[in-house]
Amino acid sequence: MLREIMLDIIFRIEQDGGYSHLLIDHYVKKHNLSNKDTRLLTHVVYGTVQYQLTLDYYLEPFIKGRKVDDWVKTLLRLSVYQMKYLDRIPSHAIIYDAVEIAKKKGHRGISSFVNGVLRNIQRKGFRDVTEIPSKQRQIATQTSHPEWLLNYWERQYGPETSEKIAKTNMKQKPQSIRIQPMRTSREEMMNQLRNLNMNVEQSLFSEQGIVIKDGNILETKFVEEGYVTIQDQSSMLVSELLQVEEGMTVLDACSAPGGKATHIAEKLNNTGKVHAHDLHKNKTNIVNNNAKRLQLSNIQVDQSDARMLSTIYDVETFDRIVLDVPCTGFGVIRSKPDIKYHKNEKDISQLSNVQFEILTSVAPLLKRDGKLIYSTCTITKDENERVIEQFLQENDDFQVDQSFFTDLPKELQHTEGVSEVGIQIFPQTYNTDGFFISRLIRMRS
């Protein structure tokens, strides 16, 4: 039963902290689901996780403080999400399936409870979020964001930007892909996609980028056959701004899953060498597989903690360095909605310390006049601007590369997120992931 699979996935996300996209992929392959079932499963799993706090608000008056097993709470959320947000499935069918699952996984008392809660909601409807007296709590409930996170964004960027981030996070993001330029051109790929009735346009962020406004690239073989890579436009911008030239030696210190390493390798036109490292062995395998898929031979992948790379390489080894450091990931909530429930303010502080350690450890490996990109897929000044500011205070042979700001796409040069040390791209600005990017240059002594 498809809804049992949905329940298993959502429960594992909630209880084990499993990543939604990886779990969905695993279950789709395990059960050999059709494209139609995969679309429904993906929609409902993401939606239920995305709206978790909103669904709890709808459920609260019907549960009335009763102690409910975790899996039952997940089943109720899954069912209420479908009743509220899906038009094509009648409520009676959703309730019937939920009761059958409750009978199978629990006992008669649980199935009666599930039946009673869902039929009450069907009869009485969903209470209005605007009944909440606090404006911020309204937004938190409506957009299913923890209140502490909205408070954090509000302190750093103001209430208007905070609200825009949260509301944008509830909207579906268009798919974007990057062509392998040694195997196809952007124009040729766009024509092929249009022939498949997809609505596509050029990315503003990368000359290799294509935005798919309507259609699904995974229903073609272009990814599998190595003609394109799925990558967000903000992520593509990192390698575009690295300004590599053929024959260069480049370090990608925190590489997995390899989107930036393979992009750099493509821009090098299979010349030079990209040294790609990641802390986890299984993730280095992913980078290797992506390089093979794209027929790139100038990437060397090895497992290593980025903070230990100075024991492997001599100082001033690399022409270019990319540090896409581990972060809270608040810029990619649309793709990984579970992030907003599994992170807290302590994580921001702990990760900013790790990020500073990585930057401090890796920076000496850059040649004089070389360029280093520091990037994250998050929206916190503590992990972004403040890491760069602290590093510059302690390393006077580095400075922000001022040409970075004029090298940005024109559309981004005067957006809200531009600061003295880089650019914070907000998800609402160009309907992309939230990303921070800074470019440093190492000066001659």
C-alpha positions, 0 to 999 in steps of 0.5 A: 500500500502506497500510504504505508510506504509514505508513513514509513518514510515520514516516520524515519525522517521524524524519528531518525533524522533521515534525509527525505530525498535519500529515503524517497529514492531508497523506497522508490527503488525498493518497491519499484514504484511507477512514475505516477506513484513516485510523484504522489509519494514525493508530493505527500512526503515532502508536503507532510514534512514541510507542513508538520507544525501547521498540521499539528495546529489543525490536529491539536483540538481533536487530540485534546492533549491525549498521549499518542504514539509517535507513529500514530501522530505521523499517520494523522499528519499524513492523512490531514495533509492529504485532506487539506492540500490534495484535491483529487483524493476524496477524504473518505478514501484517505480516512479508510486507508488510515484506519486500515493502516492503524488496524494493521500496525496497532490495535482496534482502539488505535484504529477507532481513535484515528477514525474518530479524529479524522471524521471529526476534522472532516465534519468540523473543518480546519481552524483558522491560523489567523485566530492566533493572537501573536503575528509571529506565531501566526507566521510560524504556524502558517509556514511551519517554521520553528519560532526561534528560527524566525526570531533569528532571521528577524534579528539579522535581516528584519521582519519583512525579510524573515517572513519572505524567507519563510513563505518562499520556503513553502513554495515549490522551487523550479528544477535547474540543471547544468549541461556538460559543455564538452558533450552538448550545448545549452541551446541544443539541450534546451531544444531537446527538452522543449521537444519533450514539451518542457518549459525551459529558460536560460539561467541568469547565474551560469552560462551552463545553467537551464531552469526547468519551469515545467517538466521533470528531467528525471523522466529523461535519460539525460542525467543518467547518460551524463549530458546534464547534472541537477544543480541549483542555480546558486550552487552553480554560481560558486564555480562560475565565480571561481574564475578557473583557467585551463591547466589550473590545480584546484582544491574542493575541500568539502566536495560531496556530492560533487556538483561543484567539483564536476562543474570546475572540471568541466570549466577546466575542459578536462585539463589541470586537476581538481583534488576533491575531498570529503570526510565520509568514504561513502560520499567520496564514492558519490563524487567519483560516480558523478565524475565517471557519469560526466566522463571527466578524467581530471578529478582525483577524489580522496577521503579526508577531513578538510582540517587535516589537508595541510598534512597532505599538501604543501603550502601554496599548492593550489591556484584556486580553492573552494570551501563549500563548508558544512552548515545548518542548511537553512537555505535548502529547506525547500528541498530538505524540509526536515532540516528546520525541525532538526537544527537549533541555535546551538548548531549555528554556533557549533558549525560556525566554529567548524567552518572557521577551523576549516577556513583557517586550516585550508587557506595556507594551501592557496598560492599567492594571487590565488583565489578562494571561494567560501560558500554555504547553503544557509542563511545565518550571518554567524556562519557566513559574514562573521566567519569571513570577518573573523578570518580576515582580522587574523590573516592580513595576507588575505582580503576580499577580492573587490572584483567579485562584486562586479563579476556577479551577474548584473541582476545580483549586484544590487540585491538586498544580500550584498555586504562588504564581504560577499553576497547572501542570496535569499530564496525569494530573490530569484527563486533559488536556494539560499546561498552565501558566497565570498571570494578571497584573494591571497596577496603577495607579501 
